[in-house]
Amino acid sequence: MDYFPIFLRLTGEPVLVVGGGEVAARKIASLQRAGAKVSVVAPELHDSLVRKVGTGEIVHLAAEFQPEHLHRKRLVIAATDKRAVNAWVAHQAESQNIPVNVVDDRELSRFIMPAIVDRSPVVVAVASSGDAPVLTRRLREKLEGFLPQRLGVLARLAGRLRPVVKRRIDDAGARRRFWERFFDGPLASDLLAGRVHEHDQELEQRIVETIGLTAAKGAAPGEVVLVGAGPGDPGLLTLRALRALQNADVILYDRLVSSEVLDLARRDAQKIYVGKTAGKAHVVQEGINELLVRLAREGKRVCRLKGGDPFIFGRGGEELEVLAAHGIRFEVVPGVTAAAGCAAYAGIPLTHREHAQMLTFVTGHCKGETDKVDWEMLARPGQTAVFYMGLGHLDHILGRLREHGLAVGHAAAVIEQGTQSSQRVITGTLGDLGQKVTEAGIQSPALLIVGEVARLHDTLHWFNAAGSDGKRFADRDGLWSLVGT
Ligand code: SAH
């Protein structure tokens, strides 16, 4: 961070502006919005400033800048069109430890002014350390459009209510949940939409009732949100998943959840890794179930985060059965399953009018006693079969398909760490894929796609993690959508 962002209270505080032109006038206007007592030193003044001097809003010192003008000032802005004068002001201010901004000159400035979105008391400030002013302005425009006009009204009301809520709801966790529900709830949306007004009797009444209800119930009951985190790229999270990550007190996550996704969680949420260790799956699963129940009973909002979709080879159903048996409230947020994510990022359409009229998701845990797979069905042409957890039994799977009549030359692909910057795609046939995968040293997590559609990777691949054109294209797209060009 090149600059430390702070918000400064300037109400009634003396501030000096050097220069009396149009730029100075703009700066003075924003300082006045913050309630500062502005003195302007300049031999001559812009018309709008002359008016302000006339009404006594600002004080004019008709002179060249002198170091004495800095006496007791909280801030200084130099806005003359002479660099030497600006540099002199900056130098003097620095020597007296008074923060100084020189308009459009970051070398001479101690502080810079961000682009702002003003929904007072909510103020959003955006800055790029002076590197990209146009980008910051675009972002500000986006935020202007995105933040409700009456956001300030809501924040002001919350400010008035804070002491009451604090008195009535003892527990800090319950208080936070009250506020989250308050801001997400019907009261807030009515207020933002202007359906009720700040000083309406009805509003007061509804607030008192809501607080009373929360206080009477004591700590709100806990709940579990079972969330699909997708295959790795955080861009594939749903908005609901993001919200669950932001609202959680505790997050229980698996091995397949990428660190980029976890980074989107609320900062002070407790994060617990419950990834399974091979061979101990059963024991660990019971431990996870117990933990979920215990945390929810403590009143926590638990986010149970699983790779891909929680209902596809994710044991999501088993965990919910336990919660249901204990009467714990839960929700499910679906995620992009590995088959959909890996296929998209590998340029392999899972169905295709020519090659695949049917699609099956199969568990690759299918050796020896656990082999309950209908190989005969899967070995018929005209379909795609996606094997999850199949890497360890790759040769077995390819062999069984051949035994049941699928041609040796039938296409297949393995995708390692799909949708992530480390993604690798190996394509081949039932005859040679096993060897190619071994030679490439492919590791888990990896997904096997069997079907003629795998051949389309050659022409349709677009995402290349190794920094080829495809990847740059994807990045650039992301940036431009951000600034709205
Ligand atoms: N619930 C998950 C699947 C869990 S089973 C989902 O819907 O995607 C775990 C298997 O999923 C792994 O063995 C692997 O076959 C596959 N998998 C999950 N994420 C993957 C990724 N990013 N790349 C490749 N395979 C992945």
Residues whose N, C-alpha, C, O or C-beta is under 5 A from the ligand:
A	BS01	SAH	P231 G232 G307 G308 D309 P310 I312 F313 G314 V336 T337 A338 F387 Y388 M389 G390 I415 E416 Q417 G418 P445 A446 L447
